[in-house]
Amino acid sequence: MTQRLHIVGGGMAGSEAAWQAAEAGIDVVIHEMRPKVETFAHRTGDLAEMVCSNSFRSDDHEQNAVGLLHWEMLQAGGLVMRQAYTHRLPAGGALAVDRDAFSAGVTQALRDHPRVSVSDEEITELPEDGQWIFATGPLTSAALGDAIARETGADALAFFDAIAPIVYFDSIDMDVAWLQSRYDKGETEEERKAYINCPMTKPQYEAFIDALLAADKTAFHEGETAGYFDGCLPIEVMAERGRETLRHGPMKPIGLTNSHKPEEKAYAVVQLRRDNALGTLYNIVGFQTKMKYGAQTEVFRMIPGLENAKFARLGGIHRNTFLNSPTLLDRQMRLRSKPNIRFAGQITGVEGYVESSAMGLAAGRMAAAEILGHTLPEIPQDTAHGALIHHITGGAEAKTFQPMNVNFGLFRPVDGLKGGRRGRKDRYKAYTDRAKSEWTAWLAAQEVPA
């Protein structure tokens, strides 16, 4: 009888790990405590529920590291990426999805798989035997977090993530706002008009910054020392770093022309991205926030075009748990002290939906090969998957380890290429060409039966 693989957590990483293992011929049980045990951020009991954003970021697989991850996962039969493309929304050069349809698609595919079952029990301890993957993500339960801390001999590391609000489209004043992707990016008219833009004059921007800084914000518990992940900073934290920070970040006006007043250049622009296929919901791009709910409605309605905004969801902040993976995990993503347990996803110290899914893909294949008695070829370091695994299992400095998005800085240099901005395009293309070749060869070398 084939040994069963247990996966704790039905988020991006757990869902992808389950799919990869099941497709390899392994019976899988997904232990997902929702909806029986709720979390701050989740709304449903669906698998792979998207919380912070509905975007998988850039889809450029020749010039962008996260786009390369998209490509690698598709080549490996990744469920998450397949469902993302099935439920894709116009978003310029980004891969954004209808979050509810996407999660429902992943859930249905896994529940329909003959080798996958789903249990709603909460796992609170680290098992002594059996093959397990823990992919509990950023919202690991307190009991399980305590168990991990006891086993590793150290306090669980953490950082804070924030969630952006979602607005009903019919409450946006389109006589003020206009549709346009930055630099008119996109192959179709729908792509070139994928974002709603709300312009601000300098006085409006200054008043908005004042309100942001003065607004009531969520306070942390005494003794809480976790910091923020720089890729998902609350807008108030960005504003505290300087009054112009937002205008050079998520509110930058470059590449946009107000169709209502083309002769006027906005001092700052707030963008909203479609959040569902119907086009009834839009999320405010880059507007993660820790403001209290009442303050959010007051401050965000200062944005031109959003004076009468109605919110389907307000923003919020939550604590994310992650491991010091370079000291705790081996190259097979196994816990050194309990090699029957692998970790995958954000808890390993990668950040982002795509990176989490990729680590689930890797862990699922590794676990399946071990159960079947095969030797899985080591994932090449020069692929996007391999670069991430190398970083979290020894490439990063353990003393300063922090969550990391995939980026070309994690890749080994390509010989003979010049540095500098002028050579960057050729360098990135060389990275992706090398990665694609090695990933294709790695997939071909595997002999995991279907």
Order of alpha helices (4+ residues) and beta strands (2+ residues): beta-alpha-beta-beta-alpha-alpha-beta-beta-alpha-beta-beta-alpha-beta-beta-beta-alpha-beta-alpha-beta-alpha-beta-beta-alpha-beta-beta-alpha-beta-beta-alpha-alpha-alpha
